[in-house]
Amino acid sequence: MNYKIEGFGKTLVFIHGLSDNLLYWEFLATNLKQNYQVLRVDLRGHGESELGAEEITIDTYVDDLNNLLDELNISNVNLIGFSLGGAVALDFAIKYAQKVDSLVLMSSFYKVDDDLRNTLCQFKNALNISFEEFFDSILPMILCPNVIEGNKNELKILKEITSQNANVQAYIKATDVCLNFNCEEPLSNINIPTLILAGKYDDISNLDMQKELHNKIKNSKLVVFEDVKHNLLIGENNEKILTLLEDFLK
């Protein structure tokens, strides 16, 4: 399991989304490591982590993280998860409640409704064709049209670079993990401070899902970003989210 740990203080654990890796958190990690111990991980088959041969469920990701924390002698954490990473954070907070001090859930979900199921099936079908097909299908769901239009060359280069090291089989398995994920019933047992960050126009984890998540977790706060879809960490939102996290963690 590939990871990167920096800084000193309370431990923040960052968990990326489907097809991402620990580099997704570079901006936040660079700024937060001044005051916290920042641990970033690559989920199985993502980044530089090995996929392994066994069947993968949400508990696989959760237990991988727990084993890593035990190896690093880290007893308490604050979890920050994006999309699939948010689902992993939720399941970890339920399964290992005594180890989690707070939760930050970005563009996340706690179950798969009909809309999300259709979207995930679309992703899986695209992955069965190629990573490039997947990249093209997911792009308009995570970024607003003006962002795509204004960054065409950068996105073309990003697709070329990420396709070189993409582990398509791992992403298909991760999609299946999402399709089978449901932690609705034990959500009411979560009592730790929870910050939910949502994009108003999210086409994957829609705003209604975020509001439901907020209503089901007692000690939670919902912040909605007006100008984004699924990917919140773009443009000036990077600074806004950094400030939100610093205030929340205090």
GINOR-V523443 format. One record per residue. N is the residue number from 1. RES is the residue in one small letter. PSI is psi in whole degrees, 0 to 359 (999 if undefined). Layout:
N;RES;PSI  N;RES;PSI
This chain:
1;m;119  2;n;139  3;y;166  4;k;130  5;i;132  6;e;153  7;g;183  8;f;154  9;g;201  10;k;143  11;t;126  12;l;128  13;v;122  14;f;128  15;i;119  16;h;178  17;g;184  18;l;127  19;s;1  20;d;189  21;n;184  22;l;343  23;l;343  24;y;331  25;w;13  26;e;313  27;f;310  28;l;318  29;a;317  30;t;322  31;n;324  32;l;339  33;k;350  34;q;330  35;n;354  36;y;162  37;q;117  38;v;119  39;l;120  40;r;140  41;v;153  42;d;121  43;l;163  44;r;129  45;g;359  46;h;151  47;g;237  48;e;13  49;s;141  50;e;151  51;l;319  52;g;172  53;a;345  54;e;166  55;e;143  56;i;130  57;t;179  58;i;325  59;d;332  60;t;311  61;y;317  62;v;314  63;d;327  64;d;313  65;l;317  66;n;319  67;n;322  68;l;317  69;l;319  70;d;318  71;e;326  72;l;2  73;n;42  74;i;120  75;s;333  76;n;140  77;v;161  78;n;120  79;l;133  80;i;116  81;g;141  82;f;124  83;s;244  84;l;321  85;g;328  86;g;322  87;a;319  88;v;317  89;a;316  90;l;311  91;d;323  92;f;317  93;a;333  94;i;316  95;k;324  96;y;55  97;a;325  98;q;346  99;k;352  100;v;124  101;d;330  102;s;164  103;l;139  104;v;120  105;l;116  106;m;121  107;s;44  108;s;185  109;f;155  110;y;352  111;k;173  112;v;108  113;d;182  114;d;319  115;d;314  116;l;323  117;r;316  118;n;320  119;t;315  120;l;322  121;c;324  122;q;317  123;f;316  124;k;319  125;n;320  126;a;318  127;l;327  128;n;345  129;i;303  130;s;162  131;f;322  132;e;321  133;e;319  134;f;314  135;f;314  136;d;327  137;s;328  138;i;335  139;l;309  140;p;351  141;m;342  142;i;339  143;l;144  144;c;154  145;p;321  146;n;328  147;v;318  148;i;315  149;e;322  150;g;355  151;n;35  152;k;312  153;n;317  154;e;319  155;l;326  156;k;316  157;i;318  158;l;317  159;k;318  160;e;319  161;i;312  162;t;331  163;s;335  164;q;327  165;n;10  166;a;134  167;n;87  168;v;320  169;q;321  170;a;322  171;y;324  172;i;317  173;k;322  174;a;324  175;t;319  176;d;322  177;v;314  178;c;316  179;l;332  180;n;7  181;f;132  182;n;113  183;c;29  184;e;314  185;e;313  186;p;3  187;l;325  188;s;345  189;n;350  190;i;119  191;n;359  192;i;157  193;p;130  194;t;129  195;l;123  196;i;121  197;l;127  198;a;149  199;g;132  200;k;326  201;y;25  202;d;122  203;d;355  204;i;293  205;s;86  206;n;164  207;l;326  208;d;320  209;m;320  210;q;320  211;k;321  212;e;318  213;l;317  214;h;317  215;n;331  216;k;339  217;i;114  218;k;304  219;n;57  220;s;156  221;k;136  222;l;129  223;v;124  224;v;129  225;f;125  226;e;335  227;d;19  228;v;167  229;k;239  230;h;319  231;n;110  232;l;333  233;l;69  234;i;146  235;g;219  236;e;347  237;n;335  238;n;311  239;e;320  240;k;315  241;i;322  242;l;314  243;t;318  244;l;316  245;l;316  246;e;316  247;d;317  248;f;316  249;l;336  250;k;999
